[in-house]
């Protein structure tokens, strides 16, 4: 029988990973709500956030927090570039969802190969944000980096809630998510909102990548697994619902952690896909129901 302390330790780790999946899932929802597009290049934003921060810190000596801020801004700009060069031409031609998905997958591969050529294939990591001993809850160690992940996730969700509820741009994006044609008739620049949604989604992905890299390595090819996990989180939570995506990410992280504790790390992806199938069969709308 597994040691209860070990199980608790793994579940605590899964909680942090689940927050990361949730942030990535929110990125999927932001773009989907503004445009109806499923952006499978989301994983590239996660990889670039951690990679750019590591390069600025280790190669150029930029302090960690300024390096993270610069990386988020750069990745947000790259998200807007992706929208302008890849997505908008297809949008203007009324391309099908299948074509859009293939285009974003192709963009993911291009970013991966470009990163491989630029920085190589060696795994990289970041130092923890606060180098102090872990907190002890009984015999369970809680790393300070986990507290950073939890705190930053809560801050991001609060900021997004305020953005969508109180700012003009946020209200315009919400209008686009409800009815893009009606929003355009009201004078809302729908294409500008599409570009903003890609920038916001890219910034969320970069933030997730920066938060998770101190606890595990980053490399040119980590984007796809993160994108798949974020997509599963978005579906489980209720596709198009940011809060649901975050809850789905937490559940996914805990399910994977439980699978690791009970069955070994080799079956964590099987557990994630099994959970997805259960939700698709029993509650296809997700935890909160899909956005209308």
C-alpha positions in Angstrom: 0.0 0.0 0.0 1.3 3.4 -1.0 2.6 5.7 1.8 -0.1 8.3 2.6 2.6 11.0 2.9 3.8 10.2 -0.6 0.3 10.3 -2.0 -0.3 13.7 -0.4 3.0 15.0 -1.7 2.2 13.9 -5.2 -1.3 15.5 -5.0 0.2 18.8 -3.8 2.5 18.7 -6.9 -0.5 17.9 -9.1 -2.3 21.0 -7.7 0.4 23.2 -9.0 0.5 21.5 -12.4 -3.2 21.8 -12.6 -3.0 25.5 -12.2 -0.7 25.6 -15.2 -3.1 23.5 -17.2 -5.9 25.8 -16.2 -4.1 29.0 -17.4 -3.4 27.3 -20.7 -7.1 26.2 -21.0 -8.2 29.8 -20.3 -6.0 30.9 -23.2 -7.9 28.4 -25.5 -11.2 29.9 -24.2 -10.2 33.5 -24.8 -9.5 33.0 -28.4 -12.5 30.6 -28.9 -14.9 33.2 -27.4 -13.6 36.0 -29.6 -13.4 34.1 -32.9 -14.7 30.5 -32.6 -11.1 29.4 -33.4 -9.3 26.6 -31.5 -5.7 27.6 -31.4 -3.4 24.6 -31.1 -0.3 26.9 -31.2 -1.1 27.7 -27.6 1.6 25.3 -26.4 4.2 27.3 -28.3 3.4 30.3 -26.2 4.0 28.2 -23.0 7.4 27.0 -24.3 8.4 30.5 -25.4 7.6 32.1 -22.1 9.9 29.8 -20.2 12.6 29.7 -22.9 12.8 33.5 -23.4 12.9 34.1 -19.7 15.7 31.6 -19.3 17.8 33.1 -22.2 17.4 36.7 -20.8 18.4 35.5 -17.3 21.3 33.2 -18.1 22.7 34.6 -21.3 22.1 38.4 -20.9 22.0 38.7 -17.1 18.6 40.3 -16.9 17.1 39.8 -13.4 14.4 37.2 -13.2 11.2 39.3 -12.8 12.2 41.9 -15.5 13.1 39.0 -17.7 9.7 37.4 -17.1 7.9 40.6 -17.9 9.9 41.2 -21.1 9.2 37.6 -22.2 5.4 38.0 -21.6 5.3 41.2 -23.7 7.4 39.6 -26.5 5.3 36.4 -26.6 2.1 38.6 -26.6 3.5 40.4 -29.6 4.2 37.1 -31.3 0.6 36.0 -30.6 -0.6 39.1 -32.5 1.9 38.3 -35.3 0.5 34.8 -35.5 -3.0 36.2 -35.8 -2.0 38.7 -38.5 0.1 36.4 -40.7 -1.7 33.0 -40.3 -5.2 33.3 -38.9 -6.5 36.6 -40.3 -6.0 35.6 -44.0 -7.9 32.4 -43.4 -10.5 34.3 -41.4 -11.0 36.7 -44.3 -11.5 33.8 -46.7 -14.1 32.1 -44.4 -11.9 29.1 -43.9 -13.4 26.1 -42.1 -12.5 25.3 -38.5 -10.5 22.2 -39.7 -8.3 24.5 -41.8 -7.8 26.9 -38.9 -6.7 24.0 -36.6 -4.3 22.7 -39.2 -2.9 26.2 -39.7 -2.3 26.7 -36.0 -0.7 23.2 -35.7 1.6 24.1 -38.5 2.5 27.4 -36.7 3.3 25.3 -33.6 5.7 23.1 -35.6 7.4 26.2 -37.2 7.9 27.8 -33.8 9.3 24.6 -32.4 11.8 24.1 -35.3 12.8 27.8 -35.2 13.5 27.5 -31.4 15.5 24.3 -32.0 17.7 26.0 -34.6 18.1 29.1 -32.4 18.9 27.6 -29.0 19.4 23.9 -29.5 17.7 20.9 -28.0 19.2 21.0 -24.5 16.6 21.2 -21.7 16.7 24.4 -19.7 15.2 25.4 -16.4 14.8 28.5 -14.2 15.7 29.1 -10.6 12.8 29.2 -8.1 11.4 32.6 -7.6 12.1 32.6 -3.8 15.0 30.4 -2.7 13.8 29.4 0.8 13.2 26.0 2.4 9.7 24.5 1.7 6.9 24.9 4.1 6.0 21.8 6.1 2.4 20.8 6.6 2.9 17.8 8.8 5.2 15.6 6.8 4.2 17.1 3.4 6.6 19.7 2.0 5.0 22.6 0.1 7.5 24.4 -2.0 7.4 28.2 -2.2 7.3 27.9 -6.0 3.9 26.2 -5.6 2.7 29.2 -3.6 3.9 31.4 -6.4 1.9 29.4 -8.9 -1.2 29.4 -6.8 -0.9 33.2 -6.0 -0.1 34.2 -9.6 -3.0 32.0 -10.9 -5.5 33.7 -8.5 -4.1 37.1 -9.5 -4.5 36.3 -13.2 -8.1 35.1 -12.8 -9.0 38.2 -10.8 -7.3 40.5 -13.4 -9.2 38.7 -16.2 -12.5 39.0 -14.4 -11.9 42.7 -13.9 -10.8 43.1 -17.5 -13.9 41.5 -19.0 -16.3 43.1 -16.6 -15.1 46.7 -16.3 -12.9 47.7 -19.3 -14.2 48.8 -22.7 -12.0 46.3 -24.5 -13.1 43.5 -22.3 -16.8 44.3 -22.8 -16.2 44.5 -26.6 -14.6 41.0 -26.5 -17.5 39.7 -24.5 -19.9 41.1 -27.2 -17.9 39.4 -29.9 -18.1 36.1 -28.0 -21.9 36.4 -27.9 -22.6 37.5 -31.5 -19.7 38.7 -33.7 -22.0 40.0 -36.5 -24.2 42.0 -34.1 -21.0 43.4 -32.4 -19.7 44.5 -35.8 -23.0 46.3 -36.5 -22.6 48.2 -33.2 -19.2 49.5 -34.4 -17.0 47.1 -32.4 -13.8 46.4 -34.4 -14.1 42.6 -34.5 -10.7 42.0 -36.2 -9.0 44.2 -33.6 -10.6 42.1 -30.9 -9.4 39.0 -32.6 -5.8 40.3 -32.5 -6.2 41.3 -28.8 -7.5 37.8 -28.0 -4.4 36.3 -29.5 -2.2 38.7 -27.6 -4.0 38.0 -24.3 -3.9 34.2 -24.9 -0.2 34.3 -25.7 0.5 36.3 -22.5 -1.4 33.7 -20.5 0.6 30.9 -22.1 3.8 32.7 -21.5 2.9 33.3 -17.8 2.1 29.6 -17.4 5.4 28.6 -19.0 7.4 31.0 -16.7 5.6 29.7 -13.6 6.2 26.0 -14.4 9.7 26.1 -15.7 11.4 26.3 -12.2 9.7 23.0 -11.3 10.4 21.2 -14.5 12.6 21.7 -17.6 11.6 23.5 -20.8 12.8 22.6 -24.3 11.8 23.3 -27.9 9.3 20.3 -27.9 7.4 20.8 -24.6 4.6 22.8 -26.3 2.5 20.1 -27.7 2.0 18.1 -24.4 1.0 21.4 -22.6 -1.3 22.3 -25.5 -3.1 19.0 -25.3 -3.4 19.2 -21.5 -4.8 22.7 -21.7 -7.2 21.7 -24.4 -8.4 18.8 -22.2 -8.8 21.2 -19.3 -10.9 23.6 -21.4 -13.2 20.7 -22.6 -13.6 19.3 -19.1 -14.4 22.7 -17.6 -16.9 23.6 -20.4 -15.3 24.9 -23.6 -15.5 28.7 -23.8 -15.8 29.2 -20.0 -12.5 30.5 -18.6 -13.4 29.7 -14.9 -14.5 26.2 -16.0 -11.2 25.8 -17.9 -9.3 26.6 -14.7 -11.3 24.2 -12.7 -10.8 21.6 -15.4 -7.1 22.1 -15.2 -7.1 21.6 -11.4 -9.0 18.4 -11.8 -6.7 17.2 -14.6 -3.6 17.9 -12.5 -5.0 16.0 -9.5 -6.2 13.1 -11.7 -2.7 12.8 -13.2 -1.1 13.1 -9.8 -3.3 10.3 -8.5 -2.5 8.1 -11.4 1.3 8.7 -10.8 0.9 7.8 -7.1 -1.2 4.7 -7.8 0.0 3.4 -11.1 3.2 5.1 -12.0 4.2 8.1 -14.2 3.9 6.1 -17.4 0.1 6.0 -17.1 -0.6 9.7 -16.3 -1.6 10.5 -19.9 -3.9 7.4 -20.0 -5.6 8.8 -16.9 -6.0 12.2 -18.5 -7.5 10.8 -21.7 -9.8 8.5 -19.7 -11.1 11.4 -17.7 -11.8 13.3 -20.9 -13.7 10.3 -22.3 -15.8 10.1 -19.1 -16.7 13.7 -19.4 -17.5 13.4 -23.1 -19.8 10.5 -22.4 -21.5 11.6 -19.1 -21.2 15.4 -19.2 -20.2 16.6 -22.7 -20.8 20.3 -21.7 -18.1 20.1 -19.0 -18.2 21.1 -15.4 -19.8 24.5 -16.0 -21.4 23.7 -19.4 -20.1 24.8 -22.7 -20.4 28.5 -23.6 -23.5 29.3 -25.7 
